Amino acid sequence: MADPQATAAAVKDAIGRYGGGFMISREVKALGERTGLDLWPLYFRGRCGVLGEVDADVVCSAAAFFPAERVRKNWEAGRALPVGEAVQLYAGACREWGRRRLGSFAGAARLAGLLERVAAGADVLGAPLFAGWRAVPLPEDAPARATQLMHVLRELRGGLHAVAVLAEGLTPLQAVLCDSHETPRGRVSGRDMALFHEWPEPYPEPGPEIAARRARAEELTDRLMAPAFAVLDEAESAELVALLGALA
C-alpha cells in the first residue's frame, strides 16, 4: 500500500524547484521588459493575480512568508497591469520555461498525467493560490502542462505550509530563518531567504524550541499534503518519485 505522506515528502523539493523555476527565468525577465514592470511587482501581480483585483491585505493572507509592507508596495506598483492579463502572461512564461527545460524529457506526458490527478483531487481549504491556479486552463503540450501542474502543486504545499507554521505557533519570519530552503536557485540558508524576502534586520537567532516547532511544521505540511497523493497507488507513487528524480 502506498504511503501518501511519504510520497508528499519525497517529491516536495523537485516540485518546489521546477514549479517555481520560471519565476527567475529569462522568460519572466523578457515579460518584465514587455510590461515595464520590475521583477517583484510582476511576481506579485502574476502569481497572486488569481485572487482577483483585491486589497493588498488579501494578497498578504496568501503570500504568507513576505513582509506585509513589501507585498503592499509591489502589489500597488503593478496595478497598471490588470490581474487577468498578469495571470495570463505569467502562465505563459511558466509554459515557455517548461518547454525549454522539459522539451526533451521523455517522461513529460506521464509526469503531467500523474500530477493532474493529484491536483484535481486535492482540497482547496487553506490554499487560495492553489485554488486560483488550478482554475487556470492547462496547455495541451506535455512539457508546458507538467510545468504548470508543478507550479499548481507548489502553491498547494505553500498554502498548507503556512497553515502548519501558524498551527505550531511560529511567525512567518521564524519559519523562514529556522531552516534552509529549496528554491529555484538551489538550497539557500534561512538568513539568505529572509534577506531575499526583504524582512527587516536584525534577525533573531532561532533557538532549539523554535527549531523543533519548525520541524513539526514541516512534518505537518507533509501530513496535510498526503490526501492529495492518496489518489495514486503504490506503483504510481513510485513512478512519480522516479520521474521527478530523473527530471532533477
MITOR-310464 format. One record per residue (C-alpha): residue in three letters; x, y, z. Coordinates in steps of 0.5 Angstrom, whole numbers, plus 500, padded with zeros to 3 digits. Layout:
<pts>
AlaXYZ;...
</pts>
This chain:
<pts>
Met500500500;Ala503507498;Asp504512504;Pro502518501;Gln505522507;Ala512519505;Thr510521497;Ala509528499;Ala516529503;Ala519525497;Val517530492;Lys517537495;Asp524539493;Ala523537486;Ile516541485;Gly519547489;Arg525547484;Tyr521546478;Gly514549480;Gly518556481;Gly524556477;Phe520560472;Met520566477;Ile527568476;Ser528566469;Arg530569462;Glu522569460;Val520573466;Lys525578465;Ala523579458;Leu516579461;Gly518585465;Glu521589460;Arg515588455;Thr510590461;Gly515595464;Leu515592471;Asp520591475;Leu521583478;Trp517584484;Pro511588482;Leu511583476;Tyr512577481;Phe506579486;Arg501581480;Gly503575476;Arg503570482;Cys497573486;Gly493576481;Val489569481;Leu486572488;Gly483578483;Glu483585484;Val484586491;Asp487590497;Ala494588499;Asp492585505;Val488579502;Val495578498;Cys499578505;Ser494573507;Ala496568502;Ala503570501;Ala505569508;Phe512569508;Phe513576506;Pro513582510;Ala506586509;Glu510592507;Arg513589502;Val507586499;Arg503592499;Lys509596496;Asn510591490;Trp502590489;Glu500597489;Ala506598484;Gly504593479;Arg496596479;Ala497599472;Leu497591469;Pro490588470;Val490582474;Gly487578469;Glu493580464;Ala498579469;Val496572470;Gln496570463;Leu502573462;Tyr505570468;Ala502563466;Gly505564459;Ala512565462;Cys511559466;Arg510555460;Glu515557456;Trp520556461;Gly517549462;Arg518548454;Arg525550454;Arg527546461;Leu523540460;Gly522540452;Ser527534451;Phe524530458;Ala521523455;Gly517523461;Ala514529461;Ala507527459;Arg507521464;Leu509526469;Ala504531467;Gly498526468;Leu500524475;Leu501531477;Glu494533474;Arg491527478;Val494529485;Ala492537483;Ala485535481;Gly483531488;Ala486536493;Asp482540497;Val483548497;Leu482549504;Gly488553507;Ala491554500;Pro488560496;Leu493561491;Phe493553489;Ala485554488;Gly486560484;Trp492557480;Arg488550479;Ala483554475;Val488557470;Pro487553464;Leu493548462;Pro496548456;Glu496542451;Asp503540450;Ala506536456;Pro513540458;Ala509546459;Arg503542462;Ala507539467;Thr511545469;Gln504549470;Leu502543474;Met508543479;His507550480;Val500549482;Leu502544487;Arg508548489;Glu502553491;Leu498548495;Arg504546499;Gly506553500;Gly499555503;Leu499549507;His506550510;Ala503557512;Val497553516;Ala502549519;Val507554521;Leu502558525;Ala499552528;Glu506551531;Gly506558534;Leu511560529;Thr511567526;Pro513567518;Leu520570520;Gln522565525;Ala520559520;Val524563514;Leu530564519;Cys530557522;Asp532552516;Ser535552509;His530552504;Glu530549497;Thr529555492;Pro529555484;Arg536558486;Gly538552490;Arg538551497;Val539557501;Ser540559508;Gly534562512;Arg538568513;Asp539569506;Met532567505;Ala530573510;Leu534578506;Phe531576499;His524577502;Glu527583505;Trp525582512;Pro528588516;Glu534586520;Pro537585525;Tyr534578525;Pro533574532;Glu537567533;Pro532561533;Gly533557539;Pro532550540;Glu525550541;Ile524554535;Ala528549531;Ala523544534;Arg517547532;Arg519549525;Ala521541524;Arg514539527;Ala511544522;Glu515541516;Glu512534518;Leu505537519;Thr506540512;Asp507533509;Arg501530513;Leu497536510;Met499534503;Ala498527504;Pro491527502;Ala492530495;Phe497524494;Ala493519496;Val490518489;Leu496515487;Asp497507488;Glu504505490;Ala507504483;Glu504510481;Ser507514487;Ala514510486;Glu513512479;Leu512520480;Val518520485;Ala522517480;Leu520521474;Leu521528479;Gly528525481;Ala530524473;Leu528531472;Ala532534477;
</pts>
